[in-house]
């Protein structure tokens, strides 16, 4: 696979839209199907954050404060743990069947949560919902491959990404409304009618063209043999150990506690076991080494990891800055809108631009650098910074994240355009990396914030009692119970600590850009096979140069050198 994977390095950028075209649905039917896909993706992302404002009420209802971290944790564990498994299942079973089964499983989990009479049952329901959510996004990707052309997907993927981000944004606000005015159970009831609409619409409206691959020709026994069950178990175990260590380490448990040491030790055994198992399975592995050796897959996976890390650091710690200034939790969520709305808007705009020009490489390289600049600017804000600065710096960060967030998902579509059976699996790897990056970002930022806050409290408020210092680490609202002079110094300590957290985005954006450079430049479609990209994205052709440029020979030499560097 490796020589084939990199054959484009010395050739012209490949035009990818000239492959065999599938039988396509009408525009109206496609619009309805994509709307339903957007709805189901919205629900999966909504479930990630809607419980954040409902957790206090749920804990009080069940009188079980010690278990509240498992309400979001159980969902994330199964969603990330089974994401790669879902990608491989889609190489064996029909995409429509996998999508409907995933949404149905998500619905069952939501119903269990909505009617639960104990915290344990609620956590179990969250785990089931996460299991269903793990299959929805890869299944949507796989269906799109079967019913759309490659050149039409950037716009569709951009619009679907907007809905994913919208779910994350609206979640805390909607959860607060339900909790305050109806019941926290409606955080889960809301999924039932909307998910039901998605299942019925796809069941009767989606007509997937007959596939020529193994999904149609293999028996159930052969399908189960193809599935990498040992690799799936290793992958799930590795993911669970990693996420539990990240969730508990430095918060509920010390990093040198026996539990964390045991998890990390087990991780050290599972990772080599997973690698050996995948090497033996070859292309039937859940993580095929042949795919992981391909340049574009490597670049997209690492970029998704770093973009996810940067995105979640902002989502979790920009509101904390506002809360340290006296804003309520709901108000701080509204204050985050410039960052999130810019991310959403740029994701949609970049999808439209790529859909028009057929070029995505520049967005992968340039956008993360914009995020680095925005993160550096955010790290300069202080207690007296103006609102214009705060909003402006958030907008810059949003432009950087939005330009790359969804476009990493285009890479597997372009890379495997002639091997469509690998697109769902390649996309699942990218999604998995982005999710793990986000969770790692929260953990790293949390550890850095705790250390910096302890340092600045000691420097700026040396007379603070240990009990008050411990309370400040647990809740930002403690600031406003302190005397005026102490409060001002404590706010300064919070702001200085958060500035160090925002600096994480500077190297993260740079590393994401370097990862994007590693992706092979491919044209989704083109006006002329001789056209290629030059500096600052100016599109030129030999024909145009021949007619207009007296220095055509020198210009062509420079641009050929640039093309060799980036392709």
C-alpha positions in Angstrom: 0.0 0.0 0.0 2.8 2.4 0.8 4.3 2.9 -2.7 0.8 3.4 -4.1 0.0 5.8 -1.2 2.8 8.2 -2.0 2.9 7.9 -5.8 1.5 11.4 -6.1 4.7 12.9 -4.6 6.4 13.2 -8.0 3.4 13.6 -10.2 0.8 16.3 -10.9 -1.7 16.8 -8.2 -4.4 14.3 -8.8 -7.9 15.2 -9.9 -10.2 13.0 -7.8 -13.7 13.6 -9.1 -13.2 11.5 -12.2 -13.9 8.2 -10.5 -17.0 6.1 -11.2 -20.0 8.1 -10.1 -22.6 6.5 -7.9 -26.3 6.7 -8.6 -27.2 10.0 -6.9 -30.5 11.0 -5.2 -32.3 14.1 -6.3 -31.4 17.4 -4.8 -34.6 17.6 -2.8 -34.2 14.1 -1.4 -30.5 14.7 -0.7 -31.4 18.0 1.2 -33.8 16.1 3.4 -31.4 13.3 4.1 -28.6 15.7 5.0 -30.9 17.7 7.2 -31.7 14.5 9.1 -28.0 13.7 9.4 -27.4 17.2 10.7 -30.2 16.6 13.3 -28.7 13.3 14.5 -25.2 14.8 14.8 -26.6 17.8 16.6 -28.1 15.4 19.2 -24.8 13.6 19.8 -22.9 16.8 20.4 -25.8 18.3 22.5 -25.6 15.3 24.8 -21.9 16.1 25.4 -22.7 19.4 27.1 -26.4 19.6 28.0 -25.9 17.9 31.3 -23.2 20.4 32.4 -25.7 22.8 33.9 -28.1 20.0 35.1 -25.5 18.1 37.2 -26.1 20.0 40.5 -29.9 19.3 40.3 -29.3 15.6 39.3 -26.8 15.2 42.2 -29.3 16.7 44.6 -32.2 14.6 43.3 -30.3 11.3 43.8 -28.2 12.6 46.8 -25.1 11.3 45.1 -22.6 14.1 44.6 -19.6 11.7 44.5 -20.8 10.1 41.3 -21.6 13.2 39.2 -18.4 13.0 37.2 -19.6 9.8 35.7 -22.7 11.6 34.1 -20.6 13.1 31.3 -17.7 10.6 31.8 -19.7 7.5 30.9 -20.9 9.1 27.7 -17.4 10.1 26.6 -16.0 6.7 27.6 -18.2 4.6 25.4 -18.4 7.2 22.6 -14.6 7.4 22.2 -14.0 3.7 23.1 -16.2 2.3 20.4 -15.6 5.0 17.7 -12.9 3.0 15.9 -15.0 -0.2 16.3 -17.9 1.5 14.5 -15.5 2.5 11.7 -14.6 -1.1 11.1 -18.2 -2.4 11.5 -19.1 -0.1 8.5 -16.6 -2.0 6.3 -18.6 -5.2 6.9 -22.3 -4.2 7.4 -24.6 -2.0 5.3 -24.2 1.7 6.1 -28.0 2.4 6.4 -28.4 -0.5 8.8 -25.5 0.7 11.0 -26.8 4.3 11.1 -30.4 3.3 12.1 -29.0 0.8 14.7 -26.7 3.5 16.1 -29.5 6.1 16.4 -31.8 3.5 18.0 -29.2 2.6 20.6 -28.7 6.3 21.3 -32.5 6.6 21.8 -32.6 3.6 24.2 -29.8 5.2 26.3 -31.6 8.5 26.4 -34.9 6.8 27.5 -33.1 5.0 30.3 -31.6 8.3 31.5 -35.0 10.1 31.3 -36.8 7.5 33.4 -34.0 6.5 35.7 -34.7 6.1 39.4 -31.1 5.8 40.6 -27.8 7.4 39.8 -26.4 4.0 38.7 -29.2 3.5 36.2 -28.6 7.0 34.9 -24.9 6.4 34.4 -25.7 3.1 32.6 -28.1 4.9 30.3 -25.4 7.5 29.5 -23.0 4.7 28.6 -25.6 3.2 26.2 -26.2 6.6 24.6 -22.5 7.1 24.1 -22.3 3.7 22.5 -25.0 4.7 20.0 -23.3 8.1 19.4 -20.0 6.4 18.5 -21.6 4.9 15.4 -23.7 7.9 14.2 -20.9 10.1 12.9 -18.9 7.3 11.0 -22.2 6.0 9.6 -23.1 9.5 8.3 -19.7 9.7 6.6 -20.1 6.3 5.0 -23.5 7.0 3.7 -22.4 10.3 2.2 -19.7 8.5 0.3 -22.3 6.3 -1.3 -24.8 9.0 -2.3 -22.6 12.1 -3.1 -19.7 13.0 -5.3 -16.4 14.0 -3.7 -16.5 17.6 -5.1 -19.9 18.1 -3.4 -18.9 16.9 0.1 -16.9 19.9 1.4 -20.0 22.0 1.6 -22.0 19.2 3.1 -19.3 18.3 5.7 -19.0 22.0 6.6 -22.8 22.3 7.2 -22.8 19.1 9.3 -19.9 20.5 11.3 -21.9 23.6 12.0 -24.6 21.4 13.6 -22.0 19.6 15.7 -20.7 22.9 17.0 -24.2 24.2 17.6 -25.0 21.3 19.8 -21.9 22.0 22.0 -22.9 25.7 22.2 -26.6 25.3 22.9 -26.2 22.4 25.3 -25.4 24.2 28.5 -28.0 26.9 27.8 -30.8 24.4 27.0 -29.8 22.2 30.0 -30.2 25.2 32.2 -33.6 26.1 30.8 -34.9 22.6 31.2 -33.5 22.3 34.8 -34.8 25.6 36.0 -38.3 25.6 34.3 -39.3 22.0 33.6 -37.1 19.1 34.8 -33.6 17.9 34.3 -35.1 14.7 32.8 -36.0 16.8 29.7 -32.3 16.9 28.9 -32.8 13.3 27.8 -36.5 13.3 26.7 -35.7 15.8 24.0 -33.7 13.2 22.1 -36.6 10.8 21.8 -38.9 12.6 19.2 -36.0 14.0 17.3 -34.2 10.7 17.1 -37.4 9.0 16.1 -37.8 11.5 13.2 -34.3 10.7 12.1 -34.8 6.9 12.1 -38.2 7.0 10.2 -36.9 9.5 7.6 -33.8 7.5 6.8 -35.7 4.2 6.9 -38.1 5.3 4.2 -36.2 8.0 2.2 -32.6 6.8 2.0 -31.9 4.5 -0.9 -28.3 3.4 -0.9 -27.0 2.2 -4.3 -26.2 -1.5 -4.4 -22.6 -1.9 -3.2 -20.0 -4.0 -5.0 -17.9 -4.6 -2.0 -17.9 -7.4 0.6 -20.8 -6.1 2.6 -23.2 -7.6 0.0 -21.4 -10.9 -0.7 -20.3 -12.2 2.7 -22.3 -14.3 5.1 -22.8 -13.5 8.8 -20.1 -16.0 9.7 -17.6 -14.3 7.3 -18.6 -10.9 8.5 -17.8 -11.8 12.1 -14.5 -13.4 11.1 -13.5 -10.2 9.2 -14.3 -8.1 12.3 -11.2 -7.5 14.4 -12.7 -8.6 17.8 -9.4 -9.0 19.6 -8.2 -5.6 18.3 -11.5 -4.1 19.3 -11.1 -5.3 22.9 -7.6 -4.0 23.0 -8.7 -0.7 21.6 -11.6 -0.3 24.0 -9.4 -1.3 27.0 -6.6 1.2 25.9 -9.1 4.0 25.4 -10.9 3.4 28.8 -7.6 3.3 30.7 -6.3 6.5 29.0 -9.6 8.4 29.6 -10.0 7.3 33.2 -6.4 8.4 33.9 -7.0 11.7 32.3 -10.4 12.2 34.0 -9.2 11.3 37.5 -5.5 12.4 37.4 -4.9 15.7 39.2 -8.6 16.1 40.1 -10.3 13.4 42.2 -7.0 11.5 42.5 -3.4 12.4 42.6 -1.2 11.4 39.7 1.0 9.3 42.0 -2.0 7.5 43.5 -2.2 3.7 43.2 -5.3 3.9 41.0 -3.6 6.2 38.4 -0.4 4.3 38.5 -2.3 1.0 37.9 -4.2 2.6 35.0 -1.0 3.9 33.3 0.8 0.6 33.9 -2.1 -1.3 32.3 -2.0 1.2 29.4 1.7 0.3 29.0 0.7 -3.4 28.5 -2.4 -2.8 26.3 -0.7 -0.5 23.8 2.0 -3.0 22.7 -0.7 -5.7 22.7 -2.9 -3.6 20.4 0.1 -2.9 18.1 1.0 -6.6 17.8 -2.7 -7.6 17.3 -3.2 -5.0 14.5 0.1 -6.0 12.8 -1.1 -9.6 12.6 -4.5 -8.7 11.3 -3.3 -6.7 8.3 -6.0 -4.8 6.4 -8.7 -6.5 8.5 -7.4 -4.7 11.6 -9.4 -2.0 13.4 -6.3 0.2 12.9 -4.7 -1.1 9.7 -1.0 -0.3 9.6 -1.2 0.2 5.9 -3.6 3.1 6.4 -1.5 4.5 9.2 1.5 4.6 7.0 -0.1 6.9 4.4 1.1 10.5 4.6 -2.3 12.1 4.4 -3.9 9.9 7.0 -1.0 10.6 9.4 -1.2 14.4 8.8 -5.0 14.5 9.2 -5.0 12.4 12.3 -2.3 14.5 14.1 -4.0 17.8 13.0 -7.4 16.6 14.3 -5.7 15.7 17.6 -4.1 19.2 18.0 -7.2 21.1 16.8 -9.4 19.1 19.2 -7.0 20.0 22.0 -7.0 23.7 21.2 -10.8 23.9 20.8 -11.7 22.3 24.1 -9.1 24.4 26.1 -10.9 27.5 24.9 -14.4 26.1 25.4 -13.7 25.2 29.0 -11.4 28.0 30.2 -12.6 31.2 28.5 -15.8 31.1 30.5 -13.7 30.7 33.7 -12.0 34.0 32.9 -15.4 35.7 32.8 -16.6 34.0 35.9 -13.5 35.3 37.7 -14.8 38.8 36.8 -18.1 38.2 38.5 -20.2 36.8 35.6 -22.7 34.0 36.3 -22.2 30.6 34.7 -25.0 31.4 32.2 -23.6 34.8 31.4 -20.1 33.4 30.9 -21.6 30.9 28.4 -23.1 33.8 26.5 -19.7 35.5 26.6 -18.1 32.5 24.9 -20.4 33.0 21.8 -17.9 35.2 19.8 -15.4 32.3 19.9 -17.9 29.6 19.1 -20.0 31.5 16.6 -16.9 32.5 14.7 -15.8 28.9 14.7 -19.1 27.8 13.3 -19.3 30.6 10.7 -15.8 30.0 9.4 -16.3 26.2 9.2 -19.3 26.8 7.0 -17.6 29.5 4.9 -14.4 27.4 4.4 -16.6 24.5 3.3 -18.2 26.7 0.7 -14.9 28.0 -0.5 -13.4 24.6 -0.8 -16.6 23.4 -2.5 -16.0 26.1 -5.1 -12.3 25.8 -5.7 -11.6 22.2 -4.8 -8.6 23.0 -2.7 -8.4 22.2 1.0 -4.6 22.0 1.8 -4.1 25.7 2.4 -6.9 25.8 5.0 -5.2 23.0 6.9 -1.8 24.8 7.0 -2.8 28.5 7.5 -5.8 28.3 9.8 -4.0 26.7 12.8 -1.4 29.5 12.6 -4.2 32.0 13.0 -5.2 30.1 16.1 -1.7 30.3 17.4 -1.8 34.1 17.0 -5.2 34.4 18.7 -4.0 32.2 21.6 -1.0 34.3 22.1 -3.1 37.5 22.1 -5.6 35.9 24.6 -2.6 35.2 27.0 -2.1 39.0 27.3 -5.5 39.9 28.7 -5.7 41.2 32.2 -8.5 42.1 34.7 -8.8 45.6 33.1 -8.8 44.5 29.5 -11.5 46.0 27.3 -14.5 44.1 25.9 -13.3 44.8 22.4 -10.0 43.0 23.1 -11.7 40.0 24.6 -14.2 39.7 21.8 -11.5 40.4 19.1 -9.1 37.8 20.4 -11.8 35.2 20.7 -12.8 35.9 17.1 -9.2 35.4 15.9 -9.1 32.0 17.7 -12.4 31.0 16.2 -11.2 31.8 12.7 -8.2 29.6 13.2 -10.2 26.7 14.7 -13.1 27.0 12.2 -10.8 26.9 9.2 -9.4 23.5 10.1 -12.0 21.9 12.3 -14.1 20.1 9.6 -11.6 20.2 6.8 -9.5 17.5 8.4 -12.4 15.2 7.7 -12.1 15.9 4.0 -8.6 14.3 3.9 -9.8 10.6 4.2 -12.4 11.3 1.5 -9.7 12.6 -0.9 -7.1 10.0 0.1 -9.3 7.0 -0.3 -11.5 8.2 -3.2 -10.5 5.2 -5.3 -10.8 2.9 -2.2 -14.1 4.0 -0.9 -14.4 1.0 1.5 -11.6 2.7 3.6 -13.2 6.2 3.9 -15.4 5.4 6.9 -12.5 3.8 8.8 -10.1 6.6 7.9 -12.7 9.2 9.0 -13.3 7.3 12.3 -9.5 7.5 13.1 -9.6 11.2 12.5 -12.7 11.7 14.7 -11.1 9.5 17.4 -8.0 11.6 17.4 -9.9 14.8 17.7 -12.0 13.6 20.6 -8.9 12.2 22.4 -7.1 15.5 21.8 -10.0 17.5 23.3 -10.1 15.3 26.4 -6.3 15.5 26.8 -6.4 19.2 26.3 -8.9 19.6 29.2 -6.7 17.4 31.4 -3.4 19.2 30.5 -5.0 22.7 30.9 -6.6 21.7 34.2 -3.2 20.5 35.6 -1.5 23.7 34.4 -4.2 25.9 35.8 -4.1 24.2 39.2 -0.3 24.5 39.5 -0.3 28.1 38.3 -3.1 29.1 40.6 -1.3 27.7 43.6 1.8 29.6 42.6 0.1 33.0 42.0 -2.0 32.7 45.2 1.2 32.2 47.1 2.8 35.2 45.4 0.0 37.6 45.4 -2.0 36.6 48.5 0.6 35.1 50.8 -1.6 35.4 53.9 -4.5 33.4 52.5 -5.5 30.5 54.7 -5.0 26.9 53.4 -8.8 26.3 53.7 -9.6 29.3 51.6 -7.0 28.5 49.0 -8.4 24.9 48.7 -11.9 26.4 48.3 -10.7 28.7 45.5 -9.3 25.7 43.7 -12.8 24.1 43.9 -15.0 27.0 42.9 -14.4 30.4 41.4 -17.4 31.9 43.2 -15.4 31.8 46.5 -13.6 34.9 45.2 -16.7 37.1 45.9 -16.9 36.1 49.5 -13.4 37.6 50.2 -12.6 41.2 51.4 -12.1 43.8 48.7 -8.3 43.9 48.8 -7.9 40.1 48.9 -10.5 39.7 46.2 -8.6 42.0 43.8 -5.4 40.1 44.3 -7.2 36.8 44.0 -8.8 37.8 40.7 -5.3 38.8 39.5 -4.0 35.3 40.4 -6.9 33.7 38.5 -6.3 35.8 35.4 -2.5 35.2 35.4 -3.1 31.5 35.8 -5.6 31.5 32.9 -3.2 33.5 30.7 -0.7 30.6 31.0 -3.4 28.1 30.0 -4.2 30.1 26.9 -0.6 29.9 25.9 -1.1 26.2 25.3 -2.7 27.2 22.0 0.5 28.7 20.6 2.5 25.5 20.2 -0.7 23.5 19.6 -1.6 25.7 16.5 2.0 25.4 15.2 2.0 21.6 15.5 -1.4 21.4 13.8 -0.1 23.5 10.9 3.0 21.3 10.6 0.7 18.2 10.6 -1.4 19.9 7.8 1.8 20.3 5.7 2.3 16.6 5.8 -1.0 16.0 4.0 -0.6 15.4 0.3 -2.0 18.1 -1.8 -4.9 16.7 -3.9 -7.4 18.6 -6.0 -11.0 17.6 -5.4 -11.7 18.8 -8.9 -10.1 21.3 -11.2 -10.5 23.5 -14.3 -7.3 22.2 -15.9 -5.1 19.3 -15.1 -2.0 21.5 -15.5 -3.1 24.0 -12.9 -1.3 23.9 -9.5 -1.0 26.1 -6.4 1.7 28.7 -5.7 2.5 31.0 -2.9 -0.5 32.7 -1.1 -2.8 30.4 -2.9 -2.7 32.1 -6.3 -3.8 29.7 -9.0 -1.8 29.9 -12.2 -1.4 27.7 -15.3 1.2 27.2 -17.9 -1.2 28.4 -20.6 -1.8 31.7 -18.8 2.0 32.2 -18.1 2.8 31.5 -21.7 0.5 34.3 -22.8 1.1 36.9 -20.1 4.5 36.5 -18.4 7.8 37.4 -20.0 9.5 35.7 -17.0 7.5 32.5 -17.4 10.5 30.2 -17.2 11.7 31.6 -13.9 8.2 31.7 -12.4 7.6 28.1 -13.4 10.9 26.9 -11.8 10.0 28.6 -8.5 6.4 27.2 -8.5 7.6 23.7 -9.4 9.9 23.9 -6.5 7.1 25.0 -4.2 4.8 22.3 -5.6 7.5 19.6 -4.9 7.7 20.8 -1.3 4.0 20.7 -0.6 2.9 17.7 -2.6 
